Every structure is written in C-alpha cells, then in structure tokens.
Amino acid sequence: HNQCSPILCLVGPPGVGKTSIAKAISNALDRKCVKISVGGINDAAEITGHRRAYVGAAPGKIISGIKKAGVNNPVFIIDEIDKMTKDIKGDPASSLLEVLDKEQNDKFVDHFLEEEFDLSKVMFILTANYVDKIPSELKDRLEIIELTSYTTKEKLSIAKGYLIPKLQKEYDLNNFDLKDEIILKIINDYTKESGVRELERLLRKMCRKIIYSRLSNEKSDYDFDNDLEKLLGKKKYLYLDNYDNCVGCVNGLSCMPTGGHIVKVESVYHKGTGNLLLTGLLGDMVKESISIAFTYLKSHSNIFNIRLELLQENDFHVHLPSGGIKKEGPSAGVTVVTSIISLIKKIKISNEIAMTGELTLSGKILAVGGIKEKIIAAMVNGVKKIYMPKDNYYEVLEYIELYDNKLEIKFVDNYKEIYRDLFEK
C-alpha cells in the first residue's frame, strides 16, 4: 500500500490547523510522528547529510528524524516547504525530490551514512502557506489539499467546541462560559486573521486576567457583557476600512496571509506629460497590473468617451492605502481602471460595491485567487455587490451558503460589462 499512498500537502493560511491535521492523521493510523521544518533552509546537506570528510559532519534531517522515531514507517511531517531558499550552497527542494519520490526513495542515500535506506514505508505530509511558492518540481509529486480561512461561524464553533473547554481544563476555570454573542464580539472587534491563533491568545488573556483579579481580591466574578473592555482593552478593529468613497476611490478586494481585506484604490491627476506614479508598498505584480490597466484605458479611450489628450497631458497618481502592508498579485487591474474612469467622469462609485479581477490589455478579465477570503472581507465590510471574473464562477458557487441572500455577485468576462453597469446606467 505504500507505493500508492499519496504524498499529501496541506496548503493554507497560518492558524487554520495544517499541522494539527497532520498529527491527527498519525494518531488515527497509530503510527509514530516526526516533524521537521524546512523553512529558511538553503543548504541541501541539511536534507541529504554532510560527507564524513567534513568537520562537524552529521546526517540530514530526514535520517535524524527516522532515528528519533525509532521505526521505519512513521508519519513524517515536513513543515513550511514554500519557504525553502535556493543559493550557492545548493537547492534543498531538489534534494527533497529523492526523499519524496516513491520510485526512488526505497534507495535513499544519506551522505553521512553512505548506505541505502528504504524510505518507501514512510508517510510524508507537507505543509505550506502558498500554493504558488511551492517549488514546481515538488508540486508535480504532491496531492495538494487546500485549507481555506475560517468563516466567523466556523470560528465560533471551534471556540465553543474546542478552545473554551480546553482552557477551562487548563486553567481550572469552571465558570468560563461565554455566550455566543460575546465570542462573536471578540472575533469581530479584536481579531483579523484566517485561523484561530489570535482568538485563542485572547481567550487565554481573559483567563489569566480572571485568575489574577480573583487572587488579588479585585473582583471575584466578571459579567462578560459589560466587562469585555476591562479584560481585553479597547476594541482593536472597528471595521472602518470601508469608509465613504469619493470620486476616484473604488473598493478592491485583496487576500493576504491574515485573510481577506478591502483595499481602497485611489487615483488623482494633475497637469503633466502622461506619466504614471504608483505608491502603497506595491510588489512587481501589482505595479504591472496597474500599468496594464492604464495602457488599456489609453488604447480604449474612445469606448469610454475619454479624450486621449486628457490622459497624455496629465500625470496620474494611483495609491493603494495601508502603505505599511506589502501588496502582491494581479487582481487590482479592474479596480484601477474603474478608479481612473470615476475620477475623469467625476462619477462616485458607492462603497457598497467592490471588485476583483486580473485585466489583460484587450480588456478580458481573468480568474483570481483567494475567493473565499475576499467574499468574507466584503461581507464583513458591508459590501452589497461584487464584480467577479467569470472564470471563477464554479469556485464562487462552492461558497454559495456563505453569501447567499447577503451579497449580489455579478460575473464579468470583459471590462466593458463593468463599465456599462457603473457608468452608462
């Protein structure tokens, strides 16, 4: 059965339980569990061992892990495979190939042992945060299972069914029972994350405060309805991300490791020579998508009834707020075009409308990632309508229970459809 057992790779944002699932699999199979992390490794010898000729030579992490387990068929968890780096010392991802590939890992040679070792009975489970950062030669051999962000409802049931009972036992607090609305208040006002790590930290903080005040005779009992701010401090997030839009300001949607966010794309113009200035700590991909959007606008200016001279005789400045957060990805294209058209035509776009989609030079809208996170972010921020790429249709339908009756999602294939909808009606 080992020849056909797949190499699982759990991919998802931090705190959604990738490592916990891997450990649960090893418990269910009743096999020993070994965990190593390869994040930040740049030396292939860390995987395949050093040759004995070197001073301080040692076997690699794989053989060391097997030795620690004491059996040749453990569940082997390899964490953070998307964070391996390549440099002059070698390419650790390529060394992992020999470890993971069922065709060749029954004769794995560690340079320190200089003997063949059979790894074919080992069950490998890998974890990563981003699919696109997994080295391509590894991705080919992996069974990728995506774990998405938790919805507020899911966080609530995790807190009730698992976190609170665990903390009651740990801190010996029998009266630490929170009503649903209190837990929801903590989730919405004090956390902004995909997983439940921050939520657990906050619940622990509450437990410690309760114990401290009990021991110092300050207060023996807390009324959680009114005392939440005493226990956790002032609200951290007031959901003011979706403030009112002015002309030239449009809601985009982005997905970051912490979950989905609303990004207000702003643009202004002034006398100049048709230059484009971009700010907001942008990655190369975002810069490119904004340039594409601007070129698309220039080349199709007649469709949008915009004088080409206006675009050539002025300088445009596009800004994506939260300058402290790095933005990456191509999904800002449609939002940028809408922002500039809104600016030129002096038509305000409602802050109840958001959009996401990669734009090509011909105006086609391509699929984007992070769909679930973007839908959650839109709902939390009071958005009523989202423009989504048609290519994401089936993926969006998977989450229909999440947004049904709360959000209108309009699927678009070409930018002209958004233009007709927003500027011609």
N, C-alpha and C positions, 0 to 999 in steps of 0.2 A: 504493500500500500504506500510505501514511502516514495516510490518512483513517481506515483501520480499525485502525491499530496502537494497542493499548490503553495507557492511562497506568497503569503499574504502581506499586503502593505496597507496599513491604515493611515489615511490622509485626512487631516482636518485641523482646524484652528486650535490654539492652546487651551487646555482645560476641558475638552469635550470627552475625555476618558479613553484615549487611544491605548495608553499603557495599561490602564485598568482592564480593558477588554482582553488585551494580550495575556495578562496574568490570570484572568478568569478562564481563558481557553486552557492554560496549562493546568489549572485546578481541575477543570472538567475532564481533562484527559488523564489526570492523576500522574502527570509527568513532572520531573524537576524543572525549575525555571531559572534561566540565566539571563541577565540583562546587561548589555553594554551600550555605550553611547558613542557614536562616531562623529558627532557634531564638532566641527573645527579641526578634524584630523586632516593633515596634509601629507603624512608620511606613509607610504604603502607598507613599510615594515611594521607599522602598528597592527596591520591585519595579518601579514604573512610571516612575521617574526624576523629577527636580525640573524645574519650569518654568525656562526660562533667565533669567527676570526676577530670580531669587534669587541672592544672592552665594554662591559655592561650589557652584553647581548642578552636578549630574553625572547621567549616565544611570543607570538602575536596574541591579540585579544581573543581570537577565536579559540585557539588551543587552550589558552589560560582559562577561558570560560568553561570549556569542556572539562578541564581538570577540576575546576571548582565544583562543577555539578557532580562529578564522580560517576557519570553514566554517559553512554554514547548516543542516547536518544532524548535529550532534553528539549523543551520548548525554548528556543533561543531568540530573545527579543533584541533587535538592533534599532536603537533609537536615533532620531534626527538624521536620517540618511540624506535629506536635502541640504544639509549644512556642511557636507564634506567639501574640502577645497583641493584644488589641483595646483601643484607648483613644481619647483626644481627637484624636490625630493621624491616625486612620483605622483601617481594617480591612484589614491586608495579605492575609488569606485571600481576601477578595472580589477583591482585585487579581490574585491568582493564578488566579482563575477564567478571566479573559480570556486568561491565558497558556496555560492547560492545555486549555481547551475547543476541540476540533477544529473546531467550527462557526464559531468567531470568531477563532481565533488566527492565521489567514493574513493578518489585517489588524491586527496588534497595534501600537498606537501608544505609543511611549515619549515622555513629556512633554518630555524634553530634545531628542530627535531631531525631534519633531513631523512624523514621516513614518511611513507604514505599513511594517511589516516582517513578512515571512512566517515564522511560527514553525511552520508545519504539518509541516515536514520533520524537526523535532527530535523525538527520542525522550525523553520525560520519565520518570524513575524517581524516586519519592519514598520517603523512609524515615520511620518513626515508631516510638515505643515503645508507645503505647497506641492501640487502635482507637477507644475511646470519646472520646478527646480530639482526634481529627481533626475540624476544623470541618465541620459537617454539609453545608454547601453544596459542599465539595470532595469529601467522601466519595462523594457521588452519582455523581461522574465517574471514580472510581478503581477499578481492578481490584486488590482487596486480597488480598495473599498473606501468610499468617501464618507466621512462622518461630518455632517453639517452642524452649524450653530444650533444651539437650543432655542426654542421659542420660549416666551415668558411662561406659557402654560407648562411646558416641559420642565423649566427651572423650578416652578412651583412644586410640581410633583416630586422632583428629585430632592428638594429641600424637605418636604413633608415626609417622604417615604424613607429617606436615607440620611441626609445631613443632620436633621434635628435629633432623631433617635440616637445617632452615633454620638453627638455632642452631649446629650442627656446622660448617656452611659459614661462618657469620658470624664465629664466634669461633675458627675453625680448631682445633676440638677433635675429634680422630678417635675418642677413647675415651669420648665422652659417650653411651654406650649404656645406657639404663635398662631394667631388666626390667619386665614388665607390673605385677607386684605393687608395685614401687616407685612407678610412675606413679599407680597406684590409691591408694596411701598418701598421695601428695601431694594428689591430687584430694579425698580424703575428709577428711584431717586438717588441710589448710591452706587449702582454698578453700570458698567458699559462694557460688556465682554461677550464672547461667544460661548464660553464654557461656564463653569460654576466655581472656579477657584476664588474669585473675589467675593462671591456670595458666601462661601464657606468661611473666608477670613473675617467677614463682617459678623457672621453669626458667632464665631469664636470670640470676637471682640466683645460682643454683648454678654456672652457667658462670663468672661473674665471680669467685666465691669460689675455684673450682678454679684459675683462671689466677693469681689473687693468691697463693695458697699455693704454687703452682709457682714463681712468680718470687721469692718471699721464702724459698724452700727450706724451708718449713714441712713440706710434705707433697707428694710428687710424685703419689701415687695415692690415690683415695678408694674405700673399699668402701661403696657406696651403701646396702647393707643395714643397716649399723651407724652410718654417719656422717650419716644424713639430718638428725638434730637439730643436728649441728655446722654443716651447710650452711644449714639453714632456720630454726634456732631451735626452741623448744618447740612442740609441736602447738598449733594455734590453735583448732581445733574438736574437742571430744571427744564431740560428739553427746549431750550431757546434756540436750538440750531436752526429751526425753521422760522426765522423772523420774516417780517413782511418784505416782499421783493420790490425793488424799484425798477425803473426802466434799465434794461441791460443786465439784469440779475436773474438767473434761472437755476432751478434746483436740479443738480445732477445727483447720481447715486454712486457710491463707491463701496468697495469691500476691502477691509483691512483685517489684519490678524485678530483684532479685537472685536470684529463683527462689521455690520453694515453702517454706513454713515451718509448723511445728506451733505453734499458739497455745493455751496452756492458759487456758481461760476459767474464772475462779474467782468464786464468789459466797458471801457471808455475810449473815446478817441479825441484827438486834438490835431491842429494843423501840423503837417509833416510831409513825409515822402513815401507813404505806404509801408512803413516798417511795422513789425510786429514785436511787441515786448511781452515776455511771459514771466510771471512770478508766482510764488507759492510753494517753493521747495519741490520742484517737479522732476520726476525721473525722465529718462530719454524717451520712453514710450509715450508719455503724456505730451511732451513737447512736440513729438512727431505728429500725434493725433490732432493737436491744435493747429499745427502748420497745414496739415491736410485739410482741416475744416476751413481755414482761411483761404487756401487756394481754391477749394471747391466753391466757396462763396464768390470769389472773384470771377471764376470761369462760368458761373451760372447766374451772374448778377442780373441778366435780362429777365430770367424766370421770376426772380424775386422783386422785380421792378426797383432795382437799386442802381443808381448811376455808377458806372465803373470808376469814373473820375473821383467820386467821393472816397472810394477805397484806396485810390492811388495817391490822393493829395493829402491824406491824413495819416497819422500814426495811431495804431491801435494797441491798447494795453489790455491783456487778459490776465486775470488774477484768480487763483483758487485759494480761498481763505484757509485758516489754520496753517499759517506759514511754518509752524514747528513740526508738522506731520508730513513725512515724505509721501508723495503720491506717485503711484506707478500704474501702468495699464492703459489700454487704448479706449476705454469706454466713455471718455469725456467728449468725443467728437461731435455727437448730435447736440449736446448741451451748449458747446461753444458757438456753433452756427446759430442756434436759437438766440443765444445771448446777444450776438452782434446784430442780428436782424431786429431784435427787440429794441436795441439801442438806436439803430438808424431810423427805424419806423416810429420810434417813441411809443411803442405799444407795450404795456406792462403785462408780464406773464404771472398768473396767480401762483401764490406759494403752495397751493393745493395740487399743483401739477409738478411731476418730476419725470426725468427721462434718463435712459441709459442706452448705449449702443455705439459700436465702432463704425466710423464713417469712412467710406472709400472716396477716391477722387471723382467717381461718377455719381456719388450720392447714395450708393447702396448701403444699407445698414446691416452690419454683420453681428453674429452672436457674441455675447459677453459672458463672463463667469460670475460667480458669487450671487446667483439669482435669489436664493432663499434669504441670504443676509440683506440684500437690497430691498426685498419685499418687507422684511421685518422693520428695517430702518424707516421705510416710507410710512408704514402704519403707525409706528411709534411717534413719528413727527407730524401726524395729522394730514398726510398727503391723501388725496381722494382719487387721483388718476395718474397712471404711469404709462409712458410710451416705452414698449419693449421691442427688441428685434424679433421679427417673425421666426428667425431660425431658433429662437429659444422657446418656441411655442410648447413643445411637449414637456420640456423641463419645468416650465411655469405651471402647466396643468397638474404636475405631481403635487404641487403645494396648494391646490385649489381650496382645501379645507381651511388653510391658514388665512386666505384673504377673501374668501367668498362673501359677498354682500358688504364688504368693508372697503373694497378697492375696485376701481374700474381699470382693467389693464387693456390697453389698445396695442395690437401688434402691428408693427410697421416694417415695410421692406425697403422703402426708399424715402429719403429725407423730404421729398415733395409732399408726402402724405402728412407729415407733421406740420409742414408749412401751411398747407390748405386748412388744416384743423385749427391752427392757432392764429393765423394772420389773415385768412381770407373770409372767415365767417362774420 
